[in-house]
Amino acid sequence: MNKYILADMITPILKKEMNLVDYPLPEELRVREGEHPNFGKVFETASRYKADKTKRVAFTRLDFGGAFVGSVAMIFGGDEYDFPYVIETLCFVPGEGGKDKIFAEFDAMPLVKDEESMRKYVEPLRGWREAIDKLPSEPVSGLGKPGEFILDSVSQIEVLRFIPIDYLDEVLDLSKQFWEIALDFWRKAEPVKDIQRMEKINAYRGEYNRHILEEDPTGQFNVEVFGREKALLYFDNLAFV
């Protein structure tokens, strides 16, 4: 089974629809290797692209000791745009009876929480969220707990759960639907003209970037494996909003 199926499936779609242009990463971020006390050997590869209206579009493939293997796809809107932080993580972890289970994370996180963001970025995903909620699942455990700021940042449609491997086809179909909606957000995105709204967006970006290394399990993991300096370089190039 191709455990990097998300990146292999979504990368060509976004390349075609968004006309992605290569945005090379520093050499030390393209391939990273380290050791984690629980997972053992950590191996990651990353690629980064640019497109109209975006700061970056990024894909990572990761393998944490064979116990957490998969890929992540992300879109970050350009600084002048009110565009949600879009992310999907699709990984495979050992389950009962020797069968893997799916770690699924989806979000389109508005940078301002108000009625306009609800209308533009939350309501269009309600039906999609109802569909994925129909699949059997269990809560995520054993991967760290986000801090209060990060928990408050996720949107109302965020998905974070384990799903049985038997439902992989359904999850992949829902992945395609999710990115179709995200692409619609991107196509409709316009520069922010309201100065006060732009100030709120910029303030949120600053707060989020200040908190993510300490309060988000991904940030904590990066600091633990690669050290704070290298983790900061990684987030500056790939993960800060």
N, C-alpha and C positions, 0 to 999 in steps of 0.2 A: 504493500500500500504506500502511495506517495503521501508522506506526512507534511510535505510542503505544498499541498494542493491549493491552499488559499492563494499564496503568492503566484503560483503557476497559472491559476485561473484568472485572477483579478488584474495582474500586471498588464497582460496584453489588452484587456478591455479598457483600462485607464489610458494606456499608451495611445490607443486608437481614438477614444472619445475626447481626450483632453490634449492630444498632440504633445505628449510629454517629451521634454528635452533633457538629456543627461545633465546632472548637476553633481559633478564628482565630489566624493567625500575625501577628507584627508586619508592618506594611506593607512594609518593606524586604526581607522574605524571601519574599513571595508571588511576586514576579517579580524575577529577578536577571540582570544582564547584565555581561559582562566580556570580557577578552581573555587568551588563552593563547598562549605563544610557539610552540607546535606546532600546536594545533588552530585558532587564530584566534578568531573570535567565539564566546563562550559565552552560551547563553541557557537559563534554567531557570524553571519555575513549580512551586510547591509548595502542597499543601493538607494540613491536619492535622485529625484527628478524635479524639474520646474515646469510650470504651466501657467497660462494666463490666469490671473486672479489668485494665485497661490504663493505662499512662502516656500513651500516644498511639498512633494509627494514622496513618501518613503515606504520601503519594504524591508523587512528583516526576516531572516531564516535563523532559527535557533534550535539548539539541542543542549538540554541541561541533563547531562549524564544519562541520556536515553530515557529519562523519566518524564520529560516535558519537552516535546518535539513538535515543531510546527512553524508558523509564520504569522507576521503582523503586517497589516496594510494601514496607512495613515494619510490623511490629507489635512494640511494646515493652510488656512486662508491667508491671503496677503494682508499686510498691516492695515491697509486702508479699507478692508472689507469686513462686514459683519457676516462672518461665515463660521459655522460650527466646526469644532475640532472633531473630525471623523476618524474613527478607529475600528478595526476588526482584528481580533486575535483568534486564531483557530489552531489549537494544539492538541496533541494526543498524549494521554497519560495512562499508566497501567490501571486496569480495573479488576474486578473480581473474575475468577474463572479464566484468567489468562487473556481476557479481552480488553483492549484499550477502551477508554471513554474519551469523549470530546470535551475539551475546555473551550468554551465559546464566550467571547467578549465582543459586544457591539455597543457603540455609542456615537451619537452626533451631538456633541456637547455645546450648547449655545454659550457665547462669551458674555452675554447679558441675559439675565433671567427676568423677562417681562412679557407682557401680552404679545408684543410683536414677535419675539422669539418663539413663543408658544405656537403662534399661528403659522410661522414660516418653517419651523424646524422640528416641532414636537408633534403637532396634529397630523402632518403627512405620514408619520411613521406609526400612528396608532394601530392601523389595521395590520401592518407588518408585525408589530409587537404582539398583537392578539394571536397571530398565526404561530409564532415561535413559542408562545406560552402554552400552546396545545401539545407540544412535544414533552415526553417524560424528561425529568431533570432532577438534579440534586444540587444543593448549595455548594459553593466552592469553599474548600477548607485546606489548610496546610500550606498556603501560598502567601501568608502575610496579611495584615489588616491595615487598610488605609486610615490616615489620620482624619480628623474632623473636617478640615478645609477641603480635602480631596473628596470625601464622602458628600459634602454639600455641593460639590461642583458637578457631579454626574447629572445627566438629564433624566427626565421621567421615563424615557424609553430605554434606558440602559439595560443591557442583558449581560449577566455574569453568572455562569453556571456550568455544571457538568451535564452532558447529554449522552445517553447510551450510543455506542458506535453503530448500532443497528439503524440509527436514524441519520447516518451521514449524508445520504442522498437528499433528504429533506433539508438538512442544515445547509448543504451547498446550494440548493435552490433558493433558500432564504437569504443566503449570502449574496447571490446575484441580484435578488430583489432589493436588498439593502443598498447595494452600490448603485443600482439604477436610480433610487430615490436620492442618494447622495450626489450623483451626477446632475440630477435635476436642480438640487440646491446650488451647485456650482454654476450651472448654465444661467440661472436667474440672479446670481449674486451681482450686486452693484456697489460701487464705492459709497461709504457712509458720508452723508452730507450734514447730518445733525451733529454739531460740535459736542454737545453734552453726551450724546450716545457714544461718540468716538472716545471721549474722555473716560467713560465707564469701561469701554472695551480695553483701552490701554491699561487702565488701572487693574482690571482683572488679569490681563496677561502677566503683568508684573507680579501680582500676588501668586498666581498659579505657578509661575516659574520659580518663585522663591520657596514654595512649599514642596514641590514635587520630589526633590531628592530625599527629603526627610520623611514625608508623609505618605508617599506612594510606594507600594511594594516593589514596583519596577525600579524606582530610584534607589530604594534601600538595597535591593539586590545588586545593582550596578556598583554602588559604593563599596559593598562588602566584597565583591569579586575583583573589581578593577581599581579600587581606591577612589577617593573623592575627586582628585584632579582629572583623571581619565574619564570618570563618570560625568563630570561637568562638561568636558569636551564633547562627549557623546551626546548629551542632552542639548547642548548648544547647537549642534549640527543636525540633530535628528528629532528631538522630542519637545523642546520648548515651544509653547504656543506663541 
